[in-house]
Amino acid sequence: MSVAPERPAPAAFALPAARWGQRAGALLLDLLVQLLLVVAVAVVVGFVTDWGEYRYEDTDATATAPYWAAWAIGVGIASAFLYPWLLLGLMRGRTPGRRIVGIRVVRNDGGPVGLGTAFLREALAKGALGLFTVPLLLSFLWPLWDPHQRAIHDLVCSTRVVLDGEDEVDAFGGDRLAAPVPGSLLPPPPPAPGRPAGHGEREDLAGRIGLDG
């Protein structure tokens, strides 16, 4: 009876996971950035329109609303979806809040998330959870007891939040920058200090000559 070889762990699990406090701090900082954006838009629109009001008249009722309030609501709703999606995809798993705290989102294979994965994670998964208060709160707290400190939307989208500044690793835990990708134009890694290039090859050749003799 043959035993199936053990599959290597996904590359992201070789990187140190972000703590729950770091994730919460990054979320608060990103919410602050979005709030400042909404306030800035509201103030600009208020000055441009001289703090005027929009008047809507119907046969049954008449309603008024400040222009700046309408713009603030619109920008707030748009930023709730566009801000995390676009920045996460364009900044290789980072947002301003995550960058300040020092964490980033990666795929389970260790690579950075792109716009597609970021859309699934931020717009679809979080959006679906956000339709109900309890699942969204549960996902926010899930890293506290998950063995790899993942939220529900991480489990759904095969992502993980790790400490930033760590090198990406392959599935076996090796540094992806340790050797050039076959066929790439990157130069080979430099030899170890105090060891001239080709030293190991000459030793192997000398050993084979000695054995043949």
HELIX and SHEET records of a PDB file:
HELIX    1   1 ALA A   11  ALA A   14  5                                   4    
HELIX    2   2 TRP A   20  VAL A   48  1                                  29    
HELIX    3   3 TYR A   67  LEU A   90  1                                  24    
HELIX    4   4 PRO A   96  VAL A  101  1                                   6    
HELIX    5   5 LEU A  115  ALA A  118  1                                   4    
HELIX    6   6 PHE A  119  ALA A  125  3                                   7    
HELIX    7   7 LYS A  126  GLY A  130  1                                   5    
HELIX    8   8 THR A  133  LEU A  141  1                                   9    
HELIX    9   9 TRP A  142  LEU A  144  5                                   3    
HELIX   10  10 ILE A  152  CYS A  157  1                                   6    
HELIX   11  11 HIS A  199  ASP A  212  1                                  14    
SHEET    1   A 2 GLU A  53  GLU A  57  0                                        
SHEET    2   A 2 THR A  62  PRO A  66 -1                                        
SHEET    1   B 2 ILE A 103  ARG A 107  0                                        
SHEET    2   B 2 THR A 159  LEU A 163 -1                                        
END                                                                             
